[in-house]
């Protein structure tokens, strides 16, 4: 049930060989479940780090958001205004409760979610506190879209037994019992959560461990004792000096296949030419790429640097999307000129 250290660094999303994986047959519905008592620390993160995070992470930008808010009553109106501003582009729901205490509040958030059905209809639920930052979403997205046997995206607090972190986790709610989280067996949030997912996720091999997030010191906190750059998810507490500045100190590494911006002079070239970028048919599906079209692959190219390994892999598909690019070099042969524009015969370039 527990992740060996080497397993946490085995998957590096967006290697060249992984770029053209099949498109999922349907959109993955994700709920971001944020739990907060709106401390000064949580408020600072919502103002300083979350706007950048939401703009650039495909995982979070496309997720619905449910906030479990148990702040002090006198400040709730302002707290709700900040949440509405932070998540203004998301489908947002806010669930207000009184705060029963640190551990009890963490347990109650999941109990209420089950009791009131907040997780129903979602393929994945990602839980975070505002000071727990997904600084690299590549692994999470790769698992969600390409690993059908995965049912949990987890961080273990312990190296010898399973004590699963609750300030961050990802679960497929459909695999859990209908009464999961309703009857906690412990007053400790991590122990109660671990018990509720043990049979359905841990024992059945559905757990996938967030790279680099396993703490290396005795503290149940994502990435504790590690360099921030080494973990995909980090539970970070800035210094007072940092909090005097509104600049987020966390170095993000957003999914290169989604929202990375590359200057026009550096962009990977793909089927450059007249008309639609030199591609006769943008909707043509490229064989052996799981349904990716020429238009989509060209968009991928625009987010990669010319000459990179990923760019070279993408450019191999020019033989399908714009075969005329190479064929026209042989302008002495009228037959090759002809098949460059023939939608049937040009597939001979692939089939034979």
Secondary structure, 3 states (H helix, E strand, C coil): CCCCHHHHHCCCCCCHHHCCCCCCCCCCCEEEEEEECCCHHHHHHHHHCHHHHHHHCHHHHCCEEEEEECCCHHHHHHHHHHHHHHCCCCCEEEEECCCCCHHHHHHHHHHHHHHHCCCCCCCEEEEECCCEEECCCHHHHHHHHHCCCCCEEECECCCCCCCECCCEEEECHHHCCCCCCCCCCCCCHHHHHHHHHHHHHHCCCCEEECCCCCCCCCCCCCCCCCCHHHCCEEECCCCHHHHCCCCCCCCCCCCCCCCCCCCCCCECCCCCCCCCCCCCCCCCECCCCCCCEHHHHHHHHHCCECCCHHHHHHHCCHHHHCCHHHHHHHCCCHHHHHHHCCCCHHHHHHHC
